[in-house]
Structure formats: structure tokens, C-alpha cells
């Protein structure tokens, strides 16, 4: 355990050459954010006893949308307010999804994000590193639900479905059908989504339209699979609502393709 004492600044009270007003300089010398702020707020000068230079660690697990461990994925920790030598750290998840990041600057804000050369994701977690010599354990695992491959295929780790997003432009139902049928991305075999499948993507409060940012659209309506184009319906993510637009309508409507993830 690391101990610190705080003595009032002033004549005859053990002052040092570093004033508490020079917070940045103190942190560069190895003081944690907590040490500096506590000293400054109390009008005191911090004085380290023993064990100086010890860093802190963060532990957690990486899981998919079903709660299963994700192994072999790089976890990157980026310091929010960079201090030289502590800006970024990396590690790789183990077979059980567990990971441990070491060498972090104590009591400092970091952003944790999974990284892969095969896909990217929107998952990121803000964390405050522990005190010197201690380890912070995240209260729950980091979860990756959606990953996006280099060719734009969005994989849903919860449902096992794969998605492609059509052109971000007004599209009537017939054109939506044609685009999905002709889509050859990653081997093709895409189809129009059902209402239930579209509803499964709804995440209240996420993004502009209650939809994961991986689905890059600038309007909230997406066409639903239908046997009759004249009575086709669309799902509105903004209001969690399904309706049948007038025949031939295209304004604000988008096309998604879906398929089961190949095994």
C-alpha cells in the first residue's frame, strides 16, 4: 500500500520545491491526479513517503452480445488527458475473454476500446485507473454487440444475423428489393428483413434514431419484407412504429439486407 502525507505549506513546515499550483508539472513528476487535486484543494503540499513510481492496473473481460468470451482481441487504453509515457497501453484478451492492462498512470481517466485488424466496433468504456500499486476491476464485462468488417458487413453478436446497409438515399420499395437482391457483398445471398428482425436492432436512446451507430443512415425509416410491394410497410426507429407508406413512396426510406451468419 502507498501512503502520502500532506503538510501545510509555509515557513518551517517541510515545503518542497514544487508548488501545488503547478499541477501539470507535479503529474509529470509522478503524482497522480488525485494527489494533485487533493493537495491543491486543501491548500497543502503533498510529500511522498515511500513506494514512489508505482503505477496502476485495470482488469475486466470482453464478451459478445450473448455474454460469451471473446478471445485474442487487442484492448487499447488511451489516456484522456495525455501525460508523456502514459498515453496508450495495449493487451490481448485471453481464452476466457479476460484482460489486464498494466502501467497506467494512477487515478487518471482512460478510454478502453477493442481493436481488431478484421473488424471495427463502436464499443468503448471510460474508466478511472486505480490508486498507485492497486488494480481497478470494471463492474461488468465490456460487451461487443456489433462488429463491422472491412467490406461493410455488420455482425450482430446477440442474434447471429449479418446486415448490410443500402445507399443512404430515398428509396422506394421496388428499388429496395432490387438493391438487396443484387447485393454481392461478402458472397451475397441477402434478403429483405422482417419486422421482428428490424425491431431487434432498436436500442432506445442510442444514436440519433435509437439505432447503433454502425448502421449509418440519415433517416429513420427502413423497409420491411413484404409479398406485395403495393402494401409494403416500413419500420420507424425514431418512434418504434411500423406503417405502410403510400404506393411508390421513397422519401426518408432506406434499405437493409440481412442473412444468417455463415457457419
N, C-alpha and C positions, 0 to 999 in steps of 0.2 A: 504494500500500500504506500502511496506517496503522500507526504504531509507538507503543508505550506503554513507559514505563519505570516501574519500581517501586522506590521508595526506602524504607528502613526508617523508620517513624515515630519521632520523638524529637527531642530538642533539637539544633538545628543541622543537621538532615537534610532540609530542604526540605519540611516538613509544610505541609498546606493547612488550610483551614477546615472541610473535610468529613472526618469520621472514617469509617473503614471499617465501623464498627458500624452506621452509618446507611445500610443498603443500599438501602432504598426511596428515600430522598432522592437517593442517588447516581444511581440508574437514572432518576429523573425529570429529572436534570440532563443526561442523555445518555449515561451509562456503560452498557455492555452488561452482561448478566447474567454473562458470562464474566469481564469486567473486575472486577466487584464481588466475585464469588466467589473469584477468584484472589487478589485483594488481601486479602480477609478471611481466607482460609485460610492465607495466608502471613504474616499479621500485618504487612502492608505497606500503604502509602498509594499509590494509583495517581496518576500525574500524566500528563495527556495532553500530547503534544508538538505535533503539527500535524494538520490534517485533521479536527478535531472536528466532529460534527454529521452526518457521512455515515451513510446508512442502508444496508440490505442488500436483496437481491432473492432471489426463488425462481423457478425455471423448471421446466417439465415439459410433458407432453402429456396430453390427455384422449382416451381411446379407448373403444369399445364392447366387448361381450363377444367380438367376433371380431377385435379389435385394429384396427378401422377408426377413423380420426379422427372426433371429434365436434366440429363447428364451431358457433360462435355461442352457446355456453353460458357463463353467468356463473360464475366461480370466486371464492368468497368465502374470505378468510383471516381467522380470528378468533383474537386473541391469548389464550392460555390464562390467563395472569395479566395482566390489562389494565393498561397504562400509558397515561395520558392522551395522546391524539394518535396512538397506535399500535394502538388496539383492533381495528380492522377495515379491510381493504383489499379491493378488487374489481378484476377484469379480465374480459375475454371471450376465449374461445378463437378462434384463427384458423382458416382453411380446413383447415390440416393438423393441427388439434387443439392446436397449441402455445399456451402462455400464459406470461406473465411478470408476477409481482407485485412492485412496487417500493415503496420507502419503509418497509419493515418495520424494526422495532426489531432491532438486531443481536443475534445469539446468544440468541434468545428463542423459546419454544415457540409454535407456531401450529397451528390446525386448519384444513385446507383442505377445502372441500365444494363440489360443483357445485350450481348453482341454476337453475331454470327456472320460468317462470310457467305452463308447460303440464304439468309433471310434478314429482314429487319422487323422491328416491332415498336409499338408505342409505349410499352411498359417502362416505367421509371419510378423510383421511390426516393423520397427525400429522407435523410437520416442525419441525426447528430451523433458524431463519434463519441466514444466514451471518454471518461477521465483518463489521465496518464496511467498506463500499465493495466488498464481494465478493458473489458470487452462488452460491446453493446450487442444485444440479441434482438432482432426485429420481432415484434409481437406476433406477426403472421408471415407465412412464406410470400415471396414475390411470385406473382402469377402472370403467366403469359397466356392470354386467350387467343389473340390474333397475331399471326406472322404473315409477312408479305415477301414473296420470293422475288428474285431479280426480274422475272417476266410478268410480275403483277398479280400472281395468284395469291389470294388471301385465304389462309387456312384457319378455320375455327377449331381451336383445341378442345372446345366444350362439346360440339355436336359432331365433329368429324367431317363437316362439309367444307368444300372449297368453293371460292367465289371469284368471279371476275366482274369488273365494273365497266359498263359500256361508256361511250362518249358522253362527256358532261355537256349535253345539249338537249334541247327539246326534242322528244322522240315519241311518235305515235306508236300504237300497239303493233301494227304490222311491221314497222321498221325495227321495233324492239325484237320481235320474233326472228326476223331475218338476220339481225346482228348476232343474236345468240346462236342461231343455227350455223352460221358461217364462222363463228369464233374458233380459231385453231390454236389458241394459246395453250401451251403445255399439253399438246395431244388432243385438244378439243373434247367432244362428247359433252358439251354443256347444254343445259336446258333452262327454261324459264322457272323461277322459284314459285313455290306455293305460298299461300297466305301465312301458313304456320311457320314456314322457313323464314320468311321476311320478319315476322313478329319475333322470332327467336334472336334476331340481331338487335332488337330495341333495347337500349340501355338508358333509362331515364336520367337526364342531367349530364349525359356525356356528349361533348361536342355541341355543335350548333343545332343538330337535328336529332339528338338522342341516339346517335349512331357513332360507332368507333371511328376515329379519325382516319383509319386505314381505308375506309370507304369514302373516297374523295369525290363528293358531289356538291353542287351549289344550289340544289333544291331538294325538297323533302319527299317527293312522290316517286315510287318505284312500281313498275308494272308487275301484276300478279299473273301467273299462268292461267290461261282460260281456253276452253274449247271453242268459244265463239268470240271472234275479235270485236263484233259489234256490241257485245255485252261485257267486254273485258273490264276488270277492276284494277285499282292501284292502291298501294298502301302508303299512308302519310306518316312519316316518322315524327314529324313535329307534333302531331296531335294524337298519335296512336289510333289511326282511323282508316277504314277502308271504304272506298267509294268507287262508283262507275262513272268515269268522265264521259262527256258527250262523244258520240262516234267521231273518229278522226282527230280527237283532241291530242295535243302534244305538249302544250305549254307547261313547263315545270315538271315534266315526266321523264324518268330515266329508266335504263335497262340494266338489270343484273343477270349474270349467268351463274348457275350453281351445278354442282355434281358431288357425289360421294368421293372422299379421298381414296385414291387407288391404294390397294394394299400391296 
